[in-house]
Amino acid sequence: MKANLPYMNIATFVTDKARKRGKHNILYYKVPSLNQWNSLTWTELEQKVDTIAKALVALDVEEQDNIGVISQNMPQGIIVDFAAYANRAVVVPMFATLSPSQILYIVNDANIKLLFVGEQSQFDAVMEAIKEANSVKRIVVFDETVDLHGSKIAFYFSDLFKIGEENADKAKIVCQRQKRSSKDDLLNILYTSGTTGNSKGVMLSNENITEAIRINNDRLKLKRRAKSIAFLPMSHIFERLWVYLCLFNDVKVYLNIQPSNIQQTIKEVRPEYMCAVPRFWEKVFIGVNKKIEEYSPFKKALVAWAIAVGKIYNIDYARIDKKPPLSIRLRYKIAHTLIFSKLKKILGIENAIFFPVAGAAMSGKQASFFISIGIPILYGYGLTETSATVCCYPFKNYTIGSIGTLLPELQVRIGDDNEIQIRGKTITKGYYNRPQETKEAFVDGWFRTGDMGKLEGDTIFMTDRLKDLFKTSNGKYISPQAIEISLTADPYIDQVAVIGNNRNYVTAIISPSMVLLETFAKQNNLQYERIEEILEHPLVEALFEDRISKLQADFASFEKIKKFRLIKRNFSIESGELTSTLKLKRAVIQQNYATLINEMYEE
């Protein structure tokens, strides 16, 4: 049954909110020079959106024109979003870390004439990119400290604001465009980072976005006036839709501009909500367990007891909506008072209602750990093409190891090759300028996710990516993702890329934790002049062989890593080895480390 919600008209959304909630603070951002949080009320936000909307008309932005935004999370980005929607224009958000060649591809593919840019690094990348792009006519820069290098087409956001103030008469045109807004309007084109080939522009309509907000609202029921940190980039569909859902529910949104500052931001804000990818919680898991290793034997035993009690209370009872016996409740209260509450306060998450997690596979071991100690992880699954979430854990009666249950009014089926296929109003109509890829993405009206899975009742399990599956030369199918998830649960392993397609056994390229390796070297009196000497030392190799063997104890023999090589640097976006959403680009990694990989198969 449809939730009884007012229709969200995205073209007038901020104006509608300002009429009802005008005095309420809604958007928070930090001024780096002052190191303090500033806020905007709904009325202040509406005034800024209105002014920029008029400026866009003055700059000859037409209905359904594509406007590019490449920036970290900044308030100006949200203002531009809603000013564009008021003009029925299309926002093309880009990851702030894109290279000039990647920017050039998107600008040309989407024929972007007006481009908004955040900071100096993005501006410099854009200026390099547009040397070969004829479409870009104007560049608007959010950060007033950016050196524009005398560019004749670049100016600051404050200058755009003045243009809006000087063109008050354009309000009539904006109003006319708002009235023409329809559910079929194209709202966003989000270019998927893609692990192979050029990225594709996913087209999301007004209906896609508003339906996603409506059905997520029906499932999640956010607490009004709570606080949420926008940690993931707004160019990521997960964060983009989450922020819109928060705004819809008057949840205060705190914009974390620099990802590296997130730990400090969490401690300052103490949020009730925050989206993250599993990698973030992986690092928390490793950090907490590293700290536990440093405890005295007594304190270690106390923590182990508390976690065991937490598992019984939160997983064996609360998870399946059963009331624990009095003895368990009393023990859990002690465990929470002595251990869990202190840990959550140190992390800055003592106020958590729940933390949505998606974007990649999450280890069941890690999910169980966080739920056991009372950190409410809400794990889910979705794609850019599905307007983010397809399914997630319900608040009760969920299965750890699954990707949850379907959101209201979406349909799922398991197609050929065990592919998860989805149907519903949040599904994209296709890829921008890609009719053939659009056709291939659907079968009988069902969107093909490219992910393999199974259904058990109303619970969905994802088993692997169809394109990620390896087949060894012995004819055995290997799931590299499952192996990689198991290995990165180890604090000594930062990243791992599993190799094995058309090979006769499985190998791995591993980026280790250099901090822990240096500590290990000191504890074992290993002498070295270059870091490579540690990576090649027999004691270090033995350490990793032992840890890998234990982590893969439950894997079939043909899935176990026979050989590995340690590398001194992490896989990165800059090297082309990771997508903007931190997924491995296997082809690039295999090319970059071809010599090491061949050595493992030649020996």
Secondary structure by P-SEA (a helix, b strand, c coil): cccccccccccaaaaaaaacccccccbbbbcccccccccccaaaaaaaaaaaaaaaaaacccccbbbbbbccccaaaaaaaaaaaaacbbbbcccccccaaaaaaaaaaacccbbbbccaaaaaaaaaaacccccccbbbbcccccccccccccccaaaaaaaaaacccaaaaaaaaaaacccccccbbbbbbccccbbbbbbbcaaaaaaaaaaaaacccccccbbbbcccccccaaaaaaaaaaaaaccbbbbbccccaaaaaaaaccccbbbbcaaaaaaaaaaaaaaaaaccaaaaaaaaaaaaaaaaaccccccccccccaaaaaaaaaaaaccaaaaaaaaccccccbbbbccbbbbaaaaaaaaaaccccccccccccccccccccccccccccccccccccbbbbbcccbbbbbbcccccccccccaaaaaaacccccccccccccccccbbbbcccccccccccccccccaaaaaaaaaccccccbbbbbbccccbbbbbcccaaaaaaaaaaaaccccccaaaaaacaaaaaaaaaaaaaaaccccccccccccccccccccccccccccccccaaaaaaaaaaaaaaaaaac
